[in-house]
Amino acid sequence: MNLSRRPFDDLSRLHEQLRLLVPVLTVAEQHPDIDLLLSRLGDTAARIEPLLAAAEPFALQAVRAGLKHATAAEHNEARSEFLAAFHRLSVLLQTGNPRRRSAADEPTKRWRPIEPPRTD
């Protein structure tokens, strides 16, 4: 096993779980598998909590808040929190660097290709 890759594998697993859970909560709030998905998400987050707290504490806070909202059947709030965590992890996994703390409320900017200059 390549130990240097493991933290990114764990963060990628959490990222993937969030990617799957948000749409399910959007279209099928009462689906019987939601409890299983939430349980697995909670297990993953608990297992990598020290890593997540160091690398991306805002994502950890959002996952925790999302799980609390989901337990209370507050699906809109849970989706919002999980989506925020997903975006924070997306930036971390793409760049290898967490966002600055001062950027906590900034929207995630997506990469767009540079358009070639027009020659009209």
C-alpha positions in Angstrom: 0.0 0.0 0.0 1.3 3.5 -0.9 1.0 5.3 2.4 1.6 8.7 0.9 -1.5 8.3 -1.2 -3.8 7.1 1.6 -4.9 10.6 2.9 -6.1 11.6 -0.6 -7.8 8.2 -1.0 -9.7 8.8 2.3 -10.7 12.4 1.3 -11.7 11.1 -2.2 -13.9 8.5 -0.6 -15.7 11.2 1.5 -15.9 13.4 -1.6 -17.5 10.6 -3.6 -20.0 9.8 -0.8 -21.1 13.4 -0.7 -21.4 13.4 -4.5 -23.8 10.5 -4.4 -25.8 11.6 -1.4 -26.7 15.1 -2.4 -28.7 14.1 -5.5 -30.4 11.3 -3.6 -31.5 13.7 -1.0 -32.7 16.0 -3.8 -34.9 13.6 -5.6 -35.7 10.8 -3.1 -35.7 12.2 0.4 -37.6 9.2 1.7 -35.6 6.5 -0.1 -34.9 3.5 2.2 -31.1 3.6 1.4 -30.6 7.1 2.7 -30.0 5.9 6.2 -27.3 3.6 5.0 -25.7 6.3 2.9 -25.8 8.7 5.9 -24.3 6.0 8.2 -21.4 5.3 5.8 -20.8 9.1 5.4 -20.7 9.5 9.2 -18.4 6.5 9.6 -16.0 7.9 6.9 -16.0 11.4 8.4 -15.4 10.0 11.9 -12.5 7.8 10.7 -10.7 10.7 9.0 -11.8 13.5 11.4 -8.2 14.4 12.4 -7.1 14.7 8.8 -10.2 16.6 7.8 -9.9 18.9 10.8 -6.3 19.8 9.7 -6.8 19.9 6.0 -10.2 21.4 5.6 -12.0 22.2 8.9 -14.9 24.0 7.2 -15.7 20.8 5.3 -15.7 18.9 8.5 -18.1 21.4 10.1 -20.4 21.2 7.1 -20.5 17.4 7.2 -21.2 17.4 10.9 -24.0 20.0 10.4 -25.4 18.1 7.5 -25.6 14.9 9.5 -27.4 16.7 12.3 -29.9 18.2 9.8 -30.4 14.8 8.2 -31.1 13.2 11.6 -33.7 15.9 12.2 -35.2 15.2 8.7 -34.2 18.7 7.6 -33.3 17.6 4.1 -32.9 21.1 2.5 -30.5 22.1 5.2 -28.6 18.8 5.0 -28.2 19.1 1.3 -26.9 22.6 1.6 -24.3 21.6 4.2 -23.3 18.5 2.2 -22.9 20.5 -1.0 -20.8 23.0 0.8 -18.5 20.2 2.1 -18.4 18.7 -1.4 -17.2 22.0 -2.9 -14.6 22.5 -0.2 -13.2 19.0 -0.8 -13.3 19.5 -4.5 -10.9 22.5 -4.2 -8.7 20.6 -1.8 -8.5 17.5 -4.0 -7.8 19.4 -7.2 -5.1 21.7 -5.8 -3.8 19.8 -2.8 -4.2 23.0 -0.8 -7.1 23.9 1.5 -8.8 27.2 0.9 -7.8 30.1 3.0 -9.8 30.7 6.2 -10.8 34.2 4.9 -12.3 32.5 1.9 -14.9 30.6 3.9 -17.8 32.4 2.5 -16.6 32.9 -1.0 -18.2 30.8 -3.8 -16.2 28.1 -5.3 -14.8 29.2 -8.7 -14.8 26.7 -11.5 -12.0 26.5 -14.0 -12.9 27.5 -17.5 -10.7 27.3 -20.5 -9.3 30.5 -21.8 -11.0 31.5 -25.0 -8.7 32.3 -27.9 -8.6 36.0 -28.9 -11.1 36.9 -31.6 -9.7 37.7 -35.0 -12.8 39.5 -36.5 
